[in-house]
């Protein structure tokens, strides 16, 4: 599974960005797609996930501001980020998870940098 993320950049507080993650390879049995982020000096944290069945889960800090969605025809997952705050500044990573009987397998894309600053 290969994940190609893009869409990061510099934005002012209150602005918006949309991240995209194109998946390729053996994706037929991927159960969950999502976005994580890692700010300097901090651990990587979950931002939003979307299951194959359409269920979503968001970090409390982004609820009501970020929306995860997908386009199955393009094998692409999106993260629409609105009302961005300086604390949203981080490297954002696309994640794909295959849930197995005994363990989960995670695939990661390269990070895309988001900087929220005036």
Secondary structure, DSSP 8 states (H G I E B T S, - for coil): -EEEEE--EEE-TT--EEEEEEEESS-TT--EEEEEEE-TTS--EEEEEEETTS-EEE-GGGTTTEEEEEETTTTEEEEEE-S--GGG-EEEEEEEEEE-SS-EEEEE---EEEEE--
